[in-house]
Amino acid sequence: MDTDKERQIDHLIHYTLLAGVSTSAILLILGLLIILVRDTPRPEVAPPLSEILRQAFMANGVDLLYLGLLLLMITPIARVMMLVYGYARIGWWRFALISLLVVVLLGIGLALGIEG
């Protein structure tokens, strides 16, 4: 196998995780700072995703926290999706299919979690 391609895929996966965790950390810190400065109360029930996004762009601290946590939960899913891409690009079809199966199972689990 071409080690240069493998190294590129490793870097892609590394930067996917780094971007997800770093962005999440920034959102969490900003949200916490805004909550501390504005003395914002925590809502009883988490709002829907569309409301979280709208309020986060309006610098609502609690919704920035929610968005940071959501991004932190999505980061491993993005990593597995990059693995599917990387394995397919290298030609390791068995690993690509197994990784794709993991993505499908994560999607099913997410759908069942939202419904129930």
Secondary structure, 3 states (H helix, E strand, C coil): CCHHHHHHHHHHHHHHHHHHHHHHHHHHHHHHHHHHHHCCCCCCCCCCHHHHHHHHHCCCHHHHHHHHHHHHHHHHHHHHHHHHHHHHHHCCHHHHHHHHHHHHHHHHHHHHHHHC
